[in-house]
Amino acid sequence: MKITIISVGKLKEKYLKQGIAEYLKRLSAYAKVDIVEVADEKAPENMSEAEMEEVKRKEGERILSHVQQDTYVITLEINGKMISSEQLADKMDQLATYGKSKIAFVIGGSLGISEAVQERSDYALSFSKMTFPHQLMRLVLLEQVYRGFRIIKNEPYHK
């Protein structure tokens, strides 16, 4: 399985980089995982609705330029479906079983993801109704993907 995490913005925090590196190392036994960072659009504090949509549109174009036709896209959205770790593992296992070996997880910028990215999404996933920094979500997502593989393989870890 090939997993790509497409995320808006550069990761600057050393502690997040260390955690992400650890999970990438752990995941290498199960899948090829790539992280693609797309530039975030400069956005002033007080923007109109139209300006916010334009920022999301530009970031969305950058995201979509990294999505191949045969890729199953899972977007992280606050209004997506909330599922358990076991359900995520089952989803990943089913995708692999039915020939969807390329999965892209998309983490939008601070304003969320564009309508075009939402339309390309095959599955909208929510980790919580709470808002998290998108940089932190990379680490949380990688941990859950790793947990998912451990569950699929019936290996100890997730309890």
C-alpha positions as CSV (number, residue, x, y, z in Angstrom):
1,M,0.0,0.0,0.0
2,K,1.2,3.5,-0.8
3,I,0.0,6.3,1.5
4,T,0.5,9.9,0.8
5,I,-0.3,12.6,3.3
6,I,-0.9,15.9,1.6
7,S,-0.8,18.8,4.0
8,V,-0.9,22.6,3.7
9,G,2.0,24.5,5.3
10,K,5.5,23.8,6.4
11,L,6.2,21.9,9.6
12,K,8.4,24.0,11.8
13,E,8.1,22.5,15.3
14,K,10.9,20.2,16.2
15,Y,8.9,18.0,18.6
16,L,6.3,17.4,15.8
17,K,9.0,16.6,13.3
18,Q,10.5,14.0,15.8
19,G,7.1,12.4,16.4
20,I,6.4,12.2,12.7
21,A,9.8,10.7,11.9
22,E,9.2,8.0,14.6
23,Y,5.8,7.0,13.1
24,L,7.2,7.1,9.5
25,K,9.9,4.7,10.7
26,R,7.4,2.4,12.3
27,L,5.1,2.5,9.3
28,S,7.9,1.5,6.9
29,A,7.2,-2.1,7.8
30,Y,3.7,-1.9,6.5
31,A,3.5,0.7,3.7
32,K,5.3,3.3,1.7
33,V,4.3,6.6,3.3
34,D,5.1,10.0,1.7
35,I,4.4,13.4,3.1
36,V,3.8,16.2,0.6
37,E,3.7,19.7,1.9
38,V,2.0,22.3,-0.2
39,A,2.5,26.0,0.4
40,D,-0.1,27.8,2.4
41,E,-1.5,31.0,1.0
42,K,-0.7,34.2,2.8
43,A,-3.8,35.3,4.6
44,P,-4.4,38.5,6.6
45,E,-6.2,38.4,9.9
46,N,-9.4,40.1,8.8
47,M,-10.6,38.6,5.5
48,S,-13.9,38.7,3.8
49,E,-15.7,35.5,3.0
50,A,-14.7,35.9,-0.7
51,E,-11.0,36.3,0.3
52,M,-11.2,33.2,2.5
53,E,-12.7,31.2,-0.3
54,E,-9.9,32.4,-2.7
55,V,-7.2,31.3,-0.2
56,K,-8.9,27.8,0.1
57,R,-9.2,27.7,-3.7
58,K,-5.5,28.3,-4.3
59,E,-4.5,25.9,-1.6
60,G,-6.9,23.4,-3.1
61,E,-5.3,23.6,-6.5
62,R,-1.9,22.9,-4.9
63,I,-3.4,19.9,-3.1
64,L,-5.1,18.5,-6.2
65,S,-2.0,18.8,-8.3
66,H,-0.6,15.9,-6.1
67,V,-3.6,13.6,-6.4
68,Q,-3.4,11.0,-9.1
69,Q,-6.5,9.7,-10.8
70,D,-6.3,6.2,-9.3
71,T,-5.9,7.5,-5.7
72,Y,-8.5,7.0,-3.0
73,V,-8.7,10.4,-1.2
74,I,-9.6,10.7,2.4
75,T,-10.0,14.3,3.6
76,L,-9.8,15.3,7.2
77,E,-12.8,17.6,7.8
78,I,-14.4,18.8,11.0
79,N,-17.8,17.7,9.5
80,G,-16.5,14.4,8.3
81,K,-17.5,11.0,9.7
82,M,-16.1,10.2,13.2
83,I,-15.0,6.5,13.4
84,S,-13.0,4.4,15.8
85,S,-9.5,3.2,15.3
86,E,-10.8,-0.2,14.6
87,Q,-13.1,1.2,11.9
88,L,-10.3,3.1,10.3
89,A,-8.2,-0.1,10.3
90,D,-11.2,-1.9,8.7
91,K,-11.5,0.9,6.1
92,M,-7.8,0.6,5.2
93,D,-8.0,-3.2,5.0
94,Q,-11.1,-3.1,2.7
95,L,-9.4,-0.5,0.4
96,A,-6.4,-2.8,0.1
97,T,-8.6,-5.9,-0.5
98,Y,-10.5,-4.1,-3.3
99,G,-7.5,-2.9,-5.1
100,K,-7.3,0.6,-3.8
101,S,-3.6,0.5,-3.0
102,K,-3.0,4.3,-3.3
103,I,-4.5,6.3,-0.5
104,A,-4.1,10.1,0.0
105,F,-5.0,11.7,3.3
106,V,-5.5,15.5,2.9
107,I,-5.1,17.9,5.7
108,G,-6.1,21.4,4.7
109,G,-4.8,24.8,5.9
110,S,-6.1,26.9,8.8
111,L,-9.2,27.8,6.8
112,G,-10.1,24.2,5.9
113,I,-10.2,22.7,2.4
114,S,-11.7,24.0,-0.8
115,E,-14.9,22.8,-2.4
116,A,-13.0,21.3,-5.3
117,V,-11.0,19.1,-2.8
118,Q,-14.2,18.1,-1.0
119,E,-15.7,17.1,-4.4
120,R,-12.6,15.0,-5.2
121,S,-12.7,13.4,-1.8
122,D,-13.9,9.8,-1.6
123,Y,-14.3,9.8,2.2
124,A,-14.5,12.7,4.7
125,L,-13.0,11.8,8.0
126,S,-13.3,13.7,11.3
127,F,-11.1,13.1,14.3
128,S,-13.2,15.3,16.5
129,K,-15.6,18.2,16.6
130,M,-12.7,20.2,18.1
131,T,-10.3,22.2,16.0
132,F,-6.7,21.1,16.0
133,P,-3.6,22.8,14.5
134,H,-3.2,21.2,11.0
135,Q,0.5,20.5,11.8
136,L,-0.4,18.5,14.9
137,M,-3.0,16.5,12.8
138,R,-0.1,15.1,10.8
139,L,1.3,13.4,13.9
140,V,-2.1,12.2,15.1
141,L,-3.0,10.9,11.7
142,L,0.3,9.0,11.3
143,E,-0.2,7.4,14.7
144,Q,-3.7,6.3,13.8
145,V,-2.6,4.9,10.5
146,Y,0.2,3.0,12.3
147,R,-2.4,1.8,14.9
148,G,-4.6,0.7,12.0
149,F,-1.9,-1.5,10.5
150,R,-1.2,-3.1,13.9
151,I,-4.9,-3.8,14.3
152,I,-5.1,-5.3,10.8
153,K,-2.2,-7.6,11.5
154,N,-3.5,-8.6,15.0
155,E,-0.3,-7.2,16.5
156,P,-0.3,-5.8,20.0
157,Y,-0.2,-2.0,20.4
158,H,-3.6,-0.4,20.3
159,K,-5.1,-1.3,23.7
